[in-house]
Each structure stands twice: as C-alpha cells, then as structure tokens.
Amino acid sequence: MQLKDQVALVTGGSRGIGRATALAFAAEGADIAFCHFNDDAQAEATATEIRALGRRVLHISADVADPGATRAFARQATDALGAPDILFNNAGMNTRKPFEDYTEAEFDRLIGVHLKGMFFMAQAVYPGMAARGRGCIINVASQMGLKGGPNAVPYCAAKAGIIGLTRALAWEAAPKGVRVNAIAPGPIDTDLVRQNSDEWQAAFRARLPAGRFGRAEEIAATALLLAGPQGGFYVGACLSPNGGDIMY
C-alpha cells in the first residue's frame, strides 16, 4: 500500500494509460479523482473497478484545454476526496497529417489539450501542494517529443514542450517539497495508437527492438515508481519506457 490514504488526480482517466494508472494507484491505497472527455460509460466502468478495490472515486467530464474546467475539476476533487497528493497529467489526443495540411484550429487544439492543459492543470494543484510541503506531479509526454516524427508536428512540439515544462517547474517545485517528473512512453497499445492503419502499426512493431507495442500497465508501473516512496530522488526526470525505440 505505497499510496495509502493519498488522493490522486488523473486526467484522461477513463481508458488507456490513464485508466491503468488510476487502477494501479488505487490498488496501492489511493483515492482517485479522474476526468475524461464525454466518455461517461467507460468512465463509470473504470470507477466501478476502483470502487471494487475499496477506494473512493470521483469522475467528471472536462475539457482539459479549458483552464476553467481544470480548476473546477481540482476543486471538486478536493471537496469530495481531500487535497490532492498526486497529479497524473495524462489527457491527450492526436491528429496525423502532413505539416502543410494542419489548420490553425487543429494546431491550437493539440497544443491546448497537451501543453496548455497540463500547464494549467498543474497550476490548479501546485499552490496547495507547495503550501503543504509535499506533492507529486507526473506529466505524460511521449518519445515523439524526444525524437520527432512525420505527420505529427504539432503533437511532437507539444510533447517536447511538456518535457521542458516538467524540467522548469521541477526547479521551482523541488525546494518546496513537490516533485515534478515526466514519462515519455513509446507506442502503447491504446486507442490513440490503434487509430493508425494496420500497415503503420505493423511497420512500427517490426522496427522496435522489443518487437511489440507496450501495455498501458507498463506505463502505470512507471507512474507508480515516480509517485511512490521509492521515487523520491527523481526530480525533473523524463523516463521513457519505449521498447527500444529510443536508447539514451
């Protein structure tokens, strides 16, 4: 019970990496508040699994690109469960197309969900964590933010920005007892990856040293390391479980 009686906030928690992490945190003793975007049926299914682990849970629909919505999520979570000890900043989306075909609206949406969303979600919980002298913020980036890639320029730019956000905030937060780190997953078997063609997926798997895509539970295990008592010396780190896609 590494997270016994702690409160964890998870964005994008109804499915994929967010769901797996919410369940991992709950299994280790944390109460969970998670948001999703108009995914009520799957959100309630995830909440049912969390309750089965004996933990309290709150879930709401919120557009993380709207700072007002993230602040409201943080307030509701605090009112229902108590002050958050952990933020797993995970919500994301992608639109793949050639660089020259992106519209301003598509660019703004990608940057808004990822970089802006994570910035203001962190800002919603950080002052309270700093005042209490403890807390953990984990931002989900991507190996694409480290290496780049075709047909995903705004996504790569946003994920690289998240790594920069993580490192900069870690400098300010660590002296106040708040640890800020990032996870940059490689290709994980989630809806976000499955939206690509079968040919794309087969080609990607073929060039990975691991020979397969990762599982959401493997990223959740990384999040648990960063959130738990064994992660105390990680500050401004970017861990990248990626099956060998990047070795550094």
Secondary structure, 3 states (H helix, E strand, C coil): CCCCCCEEEEECCCCHHHHHHHHHHHHCCCEEEEEECCCHHHHHHHHHHHHHCCCCEEEEECCCCCHHHHHHHHHHHHHHHCCCCEEEECCCCCCCCCHHHCCHHHHHHHHHHHHHHHHHHHHHHHHHHHHHCCEEEEEECCCHHHHCCCCCHHHHHHHHHHHHHHHHHHHHHHHHCEEEEEECCCCECCHHHHCCCHHHHHHHHHHCCCCCCECHHHHHHHHHHHHCHHHCCCCCCEECCCCCCCCC
